[in-house]
Amino acid sequence: MTPRLLRQSIRLVAAGAYALSPAAAGSLRDLLDGPPRHAPPEPRRPLSPRERQVAAMVAVGRTDREIACSTGVSVSAVKKTVSGCRRKVRAKNRVQLARWAWQSGLEPPSPGGP
């Protein structure tokens, strides 16, 4: 980030606005532009129903603690499940897992359900 862009970002945040780097804004724009132009990569191994459920929850921004509470398992079990999902879909991080889940059309469970 250039010094000029950093100053502008600081002023925006100080005024109560959001500031995103050009790379972050581009990634966000790509996610929000609509349906994916190509299918997501096939996972190395199929995800289990629980893994699909957890990946869908990650895709809508649920934390490990929130996922644990809604599924009735421990936070450490959720972390292991997220790690397994990431390995299977070749995601380097949680954001890539969320993108894969979104592109795959995974639907999070309804608020009243597990």
ZIVEN-V373905 format. One line per field, one symbol per residue. phi: phi as a letter, one per 40 degrees, with the letter a starting at -180 (. if undefined). Layout:
phi: ???
//
This chain:
phi: .cdccccccccccccgccbbcdccccccccccchcccacccccdbcccdccccccccccbgccdcccdccbgbccccccccccccdccbgccacccccccccccgcbcccdccc
//
